[in-house]
Amino acid sequence: MSQVTTPRASAATGSQAGLPRTLPLVRVIAMPADANPNGDIFGGWLLAQMDLAGGSLATQRARGRCATVAVDGMVFHEPVFVGDEVSCYGELIRTGRTSMTVRIEAWRRHLPSDEARKVTEAIFTYVAIGEDRRPRRLPPEA
Ligand SMILES: CC(C)(COP(=O)(O)OP(=O)(O)OC[C@H]1O[C@@H](n2cnc3c(N)ncnc32)[C@H](O)[C@@H]1OP(=O)(O)O)[C@@H](O)C(=O)NCCC(=O)NCCS
């Protein structure tokens, strides 16, 4: 049986240069329903995937509910096409009293060629919130 190598296991050179070495927080195939009227993937769908990725990181750190309070520096470098594998990678770059700043990169992988390219990046800020939906102090790091 042939072995399938994941992007993470491959050398980050050539067609995958710069690909983060960590596991993606979100990995999904872009579907026709995610396209804009021109047939390419809608930027709002990609933003939603990135927000889900950052939100999962923030929720883990906050050990509970979080709200997205800001998205900064969103840049769309290249389009995404139907059938591409989209992976969102992220890292927590700052924590405050109640807030968390997360840098998210989205990469597309053209499955037939295995070529992976960074398509989008942005900085997301989340706030830990309580049952009352008001900011909640972050717990100590686990
Ligand atoms: C998130 C929310 C509860 C924060 O309430 P708030 O009254 O603004 O809270 P505060 O002013 O006390 O700020 C809380 C933290 O957020 C940070 N913050 C607030 N606005 C920010 C912004 N625009 N950019 C970056 N950080 C921001 C503050 O610096 C503070 O961080 P710290 O505690 O680590 O120092 C409130 O803004 C809210 O409910 N927003 C809607 C969230 C939402 O529905 N998101 C989904 C969109 S569909």
The ligand as an ORCA input file, in Angstrom:
! r2SCAN-3c Opt
* xyz 0 1
  C     -16.158     41.287     23.621
  C     -16.916     42.265     24.521
  C     -17.674     41.458     25.591
  C     -15.867     43.140     25.211
  O     -16.555     44.065     25.979
  P     -15.881     45.504     26.297
  O     -16.831     46.258     27.124
  O     -15.383     46.076     25.014
  O     -14.672     45.042     27.190
  P     -13.411     45.871     27.663
  O     -13.409     47.272     27.181
  O     -13.313     45.594     29.136
  O     -12.202     45.121     26.908
  C     -11.963     43.756     27.182
  C     -10.660     43.391     26.518
  O     -10.824     43.473     25.112
  C      -9.816     44.306     24.548
  N     -10.407     44.982     23.398
  C     -11.579     45.636     23.354
  N     -11.783     46.125     22.116
  C     -10.709     45.763     21.375
  C     -10.320     45.976     20.035
  N     -11.080     46.665     19.180
  N      -9.151     45.463     19.616
  C      -8.354     44.752     20.453
  N      -8.676     44.516     21.750
  C      -9.835     45.029     22.197
  C      -9.442     45.261     25.656
  O      -8.165     45.816     25.455
  C      -9.509     44.345     26.857
  O      -8.337     43.545     26.903
  P      -7.586     43.179     28.306
  O      -8.644     42.812     29.311
  O      -6.753     41.978     27.969
  O      -6.790     44.362     28.702
  C     -17.921     43.157     23.740
  O     -17.180     44.101     22.964
  C     -18.812     42.351     22.832
  O     -19.705     41.634     23.290
  N     -18.577     42.457     21.503
  C     -19.304     41.613     20.549
  C     -18.590     40.280     20.392
  C     -19.241     39.443     19.331
  O     -20.444     39.291     19.314
  N     -18.413     38.885     18.448
  C     -18.885     38.118     17.357
  C     -19.231     39.000     16.222
  S     -20.538     38.308     15.262
*
